[in-house]
Amino acid sequence: MALQAVVLTLLSSRYGFHRDELYFLAAGKRPAWGYVDQPPITPWLARASTALFGETPMGLRVVATLLAMATVVVVVLIAREFGGGRGAQLFTAVATALSTYVLVVSHMLATNTADMLLWSLITFFGLRLLRTGDGRWWLAVGAAAGLGMMNKWLVLLLLSGLGIGVAVAGPRRVLRTWWLAAGIGVAAVLTAPVVLWQASHGWPMLTVASGISEDDGVENRVLFVPMQLVYLSPVLVPVWIAGLVRPWRDAGVRWARALAIAYPVVCGELLALGGKPYYSVPLLLPLVALGAEPAVRWLARTGTVARALTGVAAAVCVVVSVLIGLPALPAPALGPVLAVNKESGEQVGWPEFADTVAAAWAQVPDKDTAVILTVNYGEAGALEYYGPERGLPQPYSPHMSFADWGPPPDRMVGPVLLIGRLERGSPASRLITGCRPVAMNHNAEGLDNDEDGVPLSVCATLTRPWSAAWPQLRHFY
């Protein structure tokens, strides 16, 4: 873990902020019990980390490093719960820390960073419950589930998967206790403010989830199975498959059959919903812990040649994981990496983007009543962070929670500096008129990310007051 912390810290400022991190910084400065596309924990963590360690990529990512280290500890505890000795525990720690998915979500702060730890905690507490039969563990499960709901509602898939697993394979005695109701009560108390916020705002997270399914559902379903084989690491596939099989062959861990059932159940739910393939990956970590003991035994009894080949394959996979998951390469060399992990490209070019906007803003007349309007939250977050030192005013955006933090005052009747493209025939294209292009953003590193090639236009003012137009301008996905 010490090596993990050192590597993540040294590389945390190699590139810049990710677009989502800029959004979390903005959200953290506007504390609430919820946001359009997420519960509050990750923005709160962003606020706390930058308050303690500085509003820089390194300062923000301290909390991501700590969450990653905690995840490794919990997954190792899971391996010990399955009777794994020191060899199996060490194997689990290394496999977890160096897997591609863990490296990606450990390098930067994302909702998945906390989600990975919370899924691991729920699974660990649930396994303790199943192994010991002590109903008091329901309180820990409920607390972890409540925190999980305060970070990302995908935790409901994990709970349903484990619940179905217990109902099918047992031990069902853990369901026949009043501690279960107590655990549900703990989760309900923790979750209530978040649910009430969503209900009072029209359940926007469900709208966002529906948009993801409609826009990306087909692609997500096609890629789902192949991505399960590569997200951790191809070399770990036999390990977590061994974890799926072990409870049916090893009487000593028969009580863990619910875990082996939970993973395919969660995968089935995601396929039905059109969810992203990586949503199920945190559940693979406990399966690696379950398969670690058989893997270590196989390595001990196999021949020298097989061990050597396995070692070479593992080393290659580690190198690939590091190149994909961490900013190990110079930014101009990221091209091939972006085909696998486009998030790396979203951490490059934001200061230059703000420079481009500042140059375009200089061409805008009547600045006292003019507005900077961005199409997406990443651009708005970047301008809120980098804009003041370039003399830019507060940006506005009708995207995600930035829409809740607007609109511009109705007195802002001057020109609009529009960042991005308006879809033909959209309400925005009818409300924002008289646009003329003044610049185009190009990534200084030559990377093909979402902001490369974004046009900037100076438009006449809105055809309606901002307060009346804003509901039509806002968009969720």
Secondary structure, DSSP 8 states (H G I E B T S, - for coil): -HHHHHHHHHHTTSS---HHHHHHHHHHTS--S-BTTB-SHHHHHHHHHHHHH-SSHHHHHHHHHHHHHHHHHHHHHHHHHTT--HHHHHHHHHHHHHSHHHHHHHHS--HHHHHHHHHHHHHHHHHHHHHH--TTHHHHHHHHHHHHHTT-TTHHHHHHHHHHHHHHHS-GGGGSSHHHHHHHHHHHHHHHHHHHHHHHTT-HHHHHHHHHHHHHHHHHHHHHHHHHHHSS-GGGHHHHHHHHHHHHH-GGGGGGHHHHHHHHHHHHHHHHHT--GGGGGGGHHHHHHHHHHHHHHHHHHS-HHHHHHHHHHHHHHHHHHHHHHS--S-GGG-HHHHTT-GGGGGGSSHHHHHHHHHHHHTT-S-GGG-EEEESSHHHHHHHHHHSGGGT----B--BGGGGTT----TT--S-EEEES---TTSHHHHHB---EEEEE---TT----TTTT-EEEEE--BSS-HHHHHHHH-B--
